[in-house]
Amino acid sequence: EIVMTQSPATLSVSPGERATLSCRASQSVSSNLAWYQQKPGQAPRLLIYGASTRATGIPARFSGSGSGTEFTLTISSLQSEDFAVYYCQQYNNWPPGGTFGQGTRLEIK
Amino acid sequence: QVQLVQSGAEVKKPGASVKVSCKASGYTFTSYGISWVRQAPGQGLEWMGWISAYNGNTNYAQKLQGRVTMTTDTSTSTAYMELRSLRSDDTAVYYCARDPAYGDVSGYFDYWGQGTLVTVSS
């Protein structure tokens, strides 16, 4: 099973600043990597798929990069609504279904 | 607009079964697969399995094989997930989620249901 490791576990950033979240795969997943945002009490929301393609309706301040085993989600200028937990998910090996990272909590500094 | 609406919270005793529903609207139900993902309290996301709404083909996570069954009712555009022999560590929020690949599988999820809390407690 491919293991996804996210870092850091918690990231404290001030509104208006840039946030950079990392995700590493235990083996290559090509560009089959998605990012989700989850707020308390809500379902996850798809942000990025194919490592770098924004999902429908996702603001341009969200960008994804990387391939193989190293991936990054960047939020260019944090808005108040961006403080949440972010998960990466690989879907290169199917079946079984994609495995998720343990999440990065983005909190207000 | 695409919507997935799930059934309400459940409380079950250990050893019992639970069946969660997920009613889809806003798209052609049989053209996309549905996965189920669960999240234990304060924990991360775990993929449970997938079903094709077109032909009913399924693929389950190995750790749940034998305890989980996923089905669909195309007449009502509803997907179901049944989990049997419940244990305390099955306590979680259960989500249905649509796979965006038309007539195929991509492995990621573009629309999610609101979640159903299943509590297993004696």
Chai-1 contact restraints between the chains, C-beta under 6 A:
chainA,res_idxA,chainB,res_idxB,connection_type,confidence,min_distance_angstrom,max_distance_angstrom,comment,restraint_id
A,A34,B,Y108,contact,1.0,0.0,6.0,A-B,restraint_1
A,A43,B,Y95,contact,1.0,0.0,6.0,A-B,restraint_2
A,A43,B,W112,contact,1.0,0.0,6.0,A-B,restraint_3
A,A43,B,Q114,contact,1.0,0.0,6.0,A-B,restraint_4
A,A43,B,G115,contact,1.0,0.0,6.0,A-B,restraint_5
A,P44,B,W112,contact,1.0,0.0,6.0,A-B,restraint_6
A,L46,B,D110,contact,1.0,0.0,6.0,A-B,restraint_7
A,Y49,B,Y108,contact,1.0,0.0,6.0,A-B,restraint_8
A,Y87,B,L45,contact,1.0,0.0,6.0,A-B,restraint_9
A,Y91,B,G107,contact,1.0,0.0,6.0,A-B,restraint_10
A,Y91,B,Y108,contact,1.0,0.0,6.0,A-B,restraint_11
A,W94,B,G107,contact,1.0,0.0,6.0,A-B,restraint_12
A,P95,B,N59,contact,1.0,0.0,6.0,A-B,restraint_13
A,P96,B,A61,contact,1.0,0.0,6.0,A-B,restraint_14
A,G97,B,S35,contact,1.0,0.0,6.0,A-B,restraint_15
A,G97,B,W47,contact,1.0,0.0,6.0,A-B,restraint_16
A,G97,B,W50,contact,1.0,0.0,6.0,A-B,restraint_17
A,G98,B,G107,contact,1.0,0.0,6.0,A-B,restraint_18
A,F100,B,G44,contact,1.0,0.0,6.0,A-B,restraint_19
A,F100,B,L45,contact,1.0,0.0,6.0,A-B,restraint_20
A,Q102,B,G44,contact,1.0,0.0,6.0,A-B,restraint_21
A,G103,B,G44,contact,1.0,0.0,6.0,A-B,restraint_22
